Amino acid sequence: MSERKVLNKYYPPDFDPSKIPKLKLPKDRQYVVRLMAPFNMRCKTCGEYIYKGKKFNARKETVQNELYMGLPIFRFYIKCTRCLAEITFKTDPENTDYAMEHGATRNFQAEKLVEDEEKRIQQEREEEELNNPMKVLENRTKDSKLEMEVLENLQELKELNQRQAQVDFEGMIDRYRDIEKREKEREKEEDERETKEMLDRALVKRLRDSDSDSEKEEASSSTQTKESSPDKPTDILTTDKPPEAQGASAGGVKKAKLPRWDRSVGTLGSGAALGSLVVRKKPAVTVNKPGPVVATAAPASQTDSKASTADSIKASKPVTTQNGSSSLSLLGAYSDSDSNDSE
């Protein structure tokens, strides 16, 4: 199996290479090669664009009777991808490029055409100067004028550059940064001032609200204290008399005396258990017998006593204490009125 990989072959001792017949091939023989399009071209038959780098199976041949410094020139045959028309181009060793020959036109060679035109003009000028000395003088004057124009343009450009060089870009940037910094500080101060004003307004509002709340709390606490501390049954003894009773007593009427059992009610306290043990004294009902009516003026003492009895009845209404028990109403006014009548 290893013999098939051997590259060297066995030559016998009696081998004579001159005895091997030679093949006589034509000089314009063509070979099939694989190549890529060297430039962009357009087919003249159908107008198809063939771009650079497209691969073809081309036929290659050597151009007869054309050499460049002993180098042969090769020709290539390809076919259009659309209409299968034959396109040929050959090598150009003089310009290290390829030259279009038949079947298509080369695209995007404007730069090359410009260079060729410049070369042609230069060659014609050199030919004219060799035979015509006046032409040489004219060309020199033209060159001098062109050189002066170029120098003037260059001087203008230098002046422009100097003007731009005098501008201090770093200083401009620093000034712009300073302006921007001052603007930011001003905005920051304004924001802080607005924030402080808003906080002051909010503080004043909160103080006002707290004052109103405190006033409400004081009012509510005062009402609660008033409700929680009602009058005791014995407070009627220490309160001032109404103005009517004071006027009656000022008129010379004796002060009404309370019975002993009425004066002792104050020692019972406000308890519900003791308050329920006290029984109210009902007023005595007196029936007057009909008699002769004498139209005499009532004395002033009787009118004052009646007024005092009415005030005492109003003041003797039962008072409800905090624990819901009803205190004893004082009914001594009736007894006082009876005693005054008897006197």
C-alpha positions as CSV (number, residue, x, y, z in Angstrom):
1,M,0.0,0.0,0.0
2,S,2.9,2.4,0.6
3,E,4.2,2.0,-3.0
4,R,1.5,4.2,-4.5
5,K,2.8,7.2,-2.5
6,V,6.3,6.9,-3.9
7,L,7.2,9.9,-6.1
8,N,10.5,8.6,-7.4
9,K,10.2,6.1,-10.2
10,Y,12.6,3.4,-11.1
11,Y,14.8,4.0,-14.2
12,P,16.6,0.9,-15.5
13,P,20.3,1.2,-16.4
14,D,19.7,0.9,-20.1
15,F,17.1,3.8,-20.1
16,D,17.7,6.3,-23.0
17,P,15.5,9.4,-22.8
18,S,16.4,10.4,-26.5
19,K,14.4,7.5,-27.7
20,I,11.2,9.0,-26.2
21,P,9.2,10.6,-29.1
22,K,8.4,14.3,-28.7
23,L,5.0,15.8,-29.2
24,K,4.7,18.5,-31.8
25,L,2.1,21.0,-30.5
26,P,1.2,24.2,-32.4
27,K,2.5,27.5,-31.0
28,D,-0.9,29.2,-30.9
29,R,-2.3,26.4,-28.7
30,Q,-5.1,27.4,-26.3
31,Y,-5.4,26.4,-22.7
32,V,-8.5,26.5,-20.5
33,V,-7.9,28.4,-17.3
34,R,-9.9,29.7,-14.4
35,L,-9.7,33.4,-13.9
36,M,-11.5,36.5,-12.6
37,A,-12.5,39.6,-14.5
38,P,-9.6,42.1,-14.0
39,F,-11.8,45.2,-14.3
40,N,-15.4,46.3,-14.7
41,M,-16.8,46.0,-18.2
42,R,-20.0,46.2,-20.1
43,C,-21.0,43.9,-23.0
44,K,-21.5,45.6,-26.3
45,T,-24.1,43.1,-27.5
46,C,-26.6,43.0,-24.6
47,G,-25.4,45.8,-22.3
48,E,-24.8,43.4,-19.4
49,Y,-22.5,44.7,-16.7
50,I,-19.7,42.4,-15.7
51,Y,-18.1,43.4,-12.4
52,K,-14.5,43.0,-11.3
53,G,-13.8,39.7,-9.6
54,K,-16.4,37.7,-11.4
55,K,-15.0,34.2,-12.2
56,F,-14.9,32.7,-15.7
57,N,-13.6,29.6,-17.4
58,A,-11.5,31.3,-20.0
59,R,-9.3,30.2,-22.9
60,K,-5.8,31.4,-22.9
61,E,-3.4,31.8,-25.8
62,T,-0.1,33.4,-26.6
63,V,-0.2,36.4,-28.9
64,Q,2.0,35.8,-31.9
65,N,4.6,38.4,-33.0
66,E,4.0,40.6,-29.9
67,L,6.6,40.9,-27.2
68,Y,7.4,43.6,-24.7
69,M,11.1,43.6,-23.8
70,G,11.1,39.8,-24.5
71,L,8.0,39.1,-22.4
72,P,5.2,37.3,-24.2
73,I,1.6,38.8,-24.2
74,F,-1.4,36.6,-23.5
75,R,-4.9,36.8,-24.7
76,F,-8.0,35.6,-22.9
77,Y,-11.4,34.7,-24.2
78,I,-14.5,34.8,-22.0
79,K,-18.3,34.7,-22.7
80,C,-20.9,37.2,-21.6
81,T,-23.1,35.8,-18.7
82,R,-26.3,36.9,-20.4
83,C,-25.9,36.6,-24.2
84,L,-22.8,34.4,-24.4
85,A,-21.1,36.8,-26.7
86,E,-17.3,36.4,-26.8
87,I,-15.2,39.0,-25.1
88,T,-11.4,39.2,-25.3
89,F,-8.7,41.1,-23.4
90,K,-5.0,40.8,-23.2
91,T,-2.2,41.6,-20.8
92,D,-0.4,45.0,-20.8
93,P,3.0,44.6,-19.2
94,E,4.0,48.1,-20.2
95,N,1.4,49.6,-17.8
96,T,1.1,46.6,-15.5
97,D,-2.5,46.3,-16.4
98,Y,-5.0,44.6,-18.8
99,A,-6.1,46.1,-22.1
100,M,-9.7,45.6,-23.5
101,E,-9.6,44.2,-27.0
102,H,-13.0,43.1,-28.3
103,G,-16.7,42.5,-27.3
104,A,-17.0,45.0,-24.4
105,T,-16.1,48.4,-23.1
106,R,-14.2,49.1,-19.9
107,N,-15.9,51.2,-17.1
108,F,-14.5,53.5,-14.4
109,Q,-11.3,54.4,-16.1
110,A,-11.6,58.2,-16.1
111,E,-8.5,58.6,-14.0
112,K,-6.5,56.5,-16.4
113,L,-7.9,58.6,-19.4
114,V,-6.9,61.8,-17.6
115,E,-3.4,60.5,-17.1
116,D,-3.1,59.4,-20.7
117,E,-4.2,62.8,-21.8
118,E,-1.6,64.6,-19.7
119,K,1.1,62.4,-21.0
120,R,0.0,63.1,-24.6
121,I,0.0,66.9,-24.0
122,Q,3.4,66.7,-22.4
123,Q,4.8,64.8,-25.4
124,E,3.4,67.3,-27.9
125,R,4.8,70.2,-26.0
126,E,8.3,68.7,-25.9
127,E,8.1,68.1,-29.7
128,E,7.1,71.7,-30.4
129,E,9.9,73.1,-28.2
130,L,12.5,71.1,-30.0
131,N,11.7,72.7,-33.4
132,N,10.4,76.2,-32.4
133,P,12.5,78.4,-30.0
134,M,9.7,81.0,-29.8
135,K,7.4,78.4,-28.5
136,V,9.8,77.7,-25.7
137,L,9.7,81.5,-24.7
138,E,5.9,81.5,-24.7
139,N,5.8,78.4,-22.6
140,R,8.2,80.0,-20.1
141,T,6.2,83.2,-19.8
142,K,3.0,81.1,-19.2
143,D,4.8,79.1,-16.5
144,S,6.1,82.2,-14.8
145,K,2.6,83.7,-14.7
146,L,1.1,80.5,-13.4
147,E,3.8,80.4,-10.7
148,M,3.0,83.9,-9.7
149,E,-0.7,83.1,-9.3
150,V,0.2,80.1,-7.3
151,L,2.4,82.1,-5.0
152,E,-0.3,84.8,-4.5
153,N,-2.8,82.1,-3.6
154,L,-0.4,80.6,-1.2
155,Q,0.2,84.0,0.4
156,E,-3.5,84.5,0.9
157,L,-3.8,81.1,2.5
158,K,-1.0,81.9,4.8
159,E,-2.6,85.2,5.9
160,L,-5.9,83.3,6.5
161,N,-4.0,80.8,8.6
162,Q,-2.3,83.6,10.6
163,R,-5.7,85.3,11.3
164,Q,-7.1,82.0,12.6
165,A,-3.9,81.4,14.6
166,Q,-4.3,84.7,16.4
167,V,-7.7,83.5,17.8
168,D,-7.2,82.0,21.3
169,F,-9.4,79.0,21.2
170,E,-8.5,78.0,24.8
171,G,-9.4,81.5,26.1
172,M,-12.7,81.3,24.2
173,I,-13.5,77.9,25.7
174,D,-12.5,79.2,29.2
175,R,-14.8,82.2,28.9
176,Y,-17.6,80.1,27.7
177,R,-17.1,77.7,30.7
178,D,-17.1,80.7,33.1
179,I,-20.3,82.0,31.7
180,E,-21.9,78.6,31.9
181,K,-20.7,78.2,35.5
182,R,-22.2,81.6,36.5
183,E,-25.4,80.7,34.9
184,K,-25.6,77.4,36.8
185,E,-24.8,79.2,40.1
186,R,-27.6,81.8,39.4
187,E,-30.1,79.0,38.6
188,K,-29.0,77.2,41.8
189,E,-29.5,80.3,43.9
190,E,-32.9,81.0,42.4
191,D,-34.0,77.4,43.1
192,E,-32.8,77.6,46.7
193,R,-34.6,80.9,47.2
194,E,-37.8,79.5,45.8
195,T,-37.5,76.4,48.0
196,K,-36.9,78.6,51.1
197,E,-40.0,80.7,50.3
198,M,-42.1,77.6,49.8
199,L,-40.9,76.1,53.1
200,D,-41.6,79.4,54.9
201,R,-45.1,79.5,53.5
202,A,-45.7,75.9,54.5
203,L,-44.4,76.6,58.1
204,V,-46.7,79.6,58.5
205,K,-49.6,77.6,57.3
206,R,-48.8,74.8,59.7
207,L,-48.5,77.3,62.6
208,R,-51.9,78.7,61.8
209,D,-53.4,75.3,61.6
210,S,-51.8,74.3,64.9
211,D,-53.2,77.5,66.5
212,S,-56.6,76.8,65.3
213,D,-56.4,73.2,66.4
214,S,-55.2,74.3,69.9
215,E,-58.1,76.7,70.1
216,K,-60.5,74.0,69.1
217,E,-59.0,71.7,71.7
218,E,-59.3,74.3,74.4
219,A,-62.9,74.9,73.5
220,S,-63.7,71.2,73.5
221,S,-61.9,70.7,76.8
222,S,-63.8,73.6,78.4
223,T,-67.1,72.2,77.2
224,Q,-66.1,68.7,78.4
225,T,-65.2,70.1,81.9
226,K,-68.5,71.9,82.0
227,E,-70.4,68.8,81.0
228,S,-68.3,66.6,83.4
229,S,-68.8,68.8,86.4
230,P,-72.6,69.5,86.8
231,D,-74.0,71.4,89.7
232,K,-74.3,69.6,93.0
233,P,-77.5,69.6,94.9
234,T,-75.9,71.7,97.6
235,D,-74.7,74.4,95.2
236,I,-78.1,76.0,95.4
237,L,-77.4,77.0,99.0
238,T,-74.3,79.0,98.0
239,T,-75.5,80.6,94.8
240,D,-76.8,84.1,94.8
241,K,-80.4,84.8,94.9
242,P,-82.3,86.0,91.9
243,P,-82.7,89.8,91.6
244,E,-86.4,89.4,92.5
245,A,-85.7,87.7,95.8
246,Q,-83.0,90.2,96.6
247,G,-85.4,93.0,96.0
248,A,-88.0,91.4,98.2
249,S,-85.5,90.9,101.0
250,A,-84.4,94.5,100.7
251,G,-88.0,95.6,101.3
252,G,-87.8,94.6,104.9
253,V,-89.1,91.0,104.7
254,K,-87.4,88.5,107.1
255,K,-85.0,85.9,105.7
256,A,-86.7,82.6,105.1
257,K,-85.6,79.9,107.5
258,L,-85.0,76.4,106.2
259,P,-86.2,73.5,108.3
260,R,-83.6,71.2,109.9
261,W,-84.2,68.3,107.5
262,D,-83.7,70.5,104.5
263,R,-80.4,71.9,105.9
264,S,-79.1,68.4,106.4
265,V,-79.5,67.3,102.8
266,G,-76.1,68.6,101.9
267,T,-74.4,66.0,104.0
268,L,-75.8,63.1,101.9
269,G,-73.5,63.7,99.0
270,S,-74.1,62.8,95.4
271,G,-74.3,59.1,95.8
272,A,-77.2,57.4,94.1
273,A,-77.8,55.0,97.1
274,L,-78.3,57.8,99.6
275,G,-80.2,60.0,97.2
276,S,-82.8,57.3,96.7
277,L,-83.4,57.0,100.5
278,V,-84.6,60.6,100.8
279,V,-88.3,61.1,100.2
280,R,-89.7,64.4,99.0
281,K,-92.0,66.3,101.2
282,K,-95.3,67.0,99.6
283,P,-96.7,70.4,100.1
284,A,-99.7,70.7,102.4
285,V,-103.0,71.4,100.7
286,T,-105.1,74.0,102.4
287,V,-108.8,74.6,101.7
288,N,-110.1,78.1,102.4
289,K,-113.6,78.4,103.4
290,P,-115.7,80.9,101.6
291,G,-116.2,84.2,103.6
292,P,-117.1,87.8,103.1
293,V,-114.9,89.4,100.6
294,V,-113.5,92.7,101.9
295,A,-112.0,95.0,99.3
296,T,-109.0,96.0,101.2
297,A,-105.5,96.6,99.9
298,A,-103.1,93.8,100.5
299,P,-100.1,94.7,102.5
300,A,-96.7,95.0,100.9
301,S,-95.4,92.2,103.0
302,Q,-97.8,89.7,101.5
303,T,-96.9,90.6,98.0
304,D,-93.2,90.2,98.7
305,S,-93.8,86.8,100.3
306,K,-95.7,85.6,97.2
307,A,-92.9,86.7,94.9
308,S,-90.3,84.9,97.1
309,T,-92.4,81.7,97.1
310,A,-92.5,81.8,93.2
311,D,-88.7,82.2,93.0
312,S,-88.2,79.4,95.5
313,I,-90.4,77.1,93.5
314,K,-88.4,77.8,90.3
315,A,-85.2,77.1,92.2
316,S,-86.5,73.9,93.8
317,K,-86.6,71.9,90.5
318,P,-84.7,68.6,90.7
319,V,-81.1,68.6,89.3
320,T,-79.6,65.6,87.6
321,T,-76.1,64.6,88.7
322,Q,-73.2,63.1,86.7
323,N,-74.1,59.5,87.7
324,G,-77.7,59.9,86.6
325,S,-79.2,60.0,90.1
326,S,-81.8,62.7,90.9
327,S,-81.0,65.0,93.8
328,L,-83.5,66.0,96.4
329,S,-85.4,69.2,95.6
330,L,-85.7,71.6,98.4
331,L,-89.3,72.4,99.2
332,G,-88.7,74.7,102.2
333,A,-90.2,77.6,100.4
334,Y,-93.7,76.3,101.1
335,S,-93.1,76.1,104.7
336,D,-91.5,79.5,104.8
337,S,-94.6,81.0,103.1
338,D,-96.9,79.3,105.6
339,S,-94.9,80.7,108.5
340,N,-94.9,84.2,107.0
341,D,-98.7,84.0,106.6
342,S,-99.1,83.0,110.3
343,E,-97.1,85.9,111.4
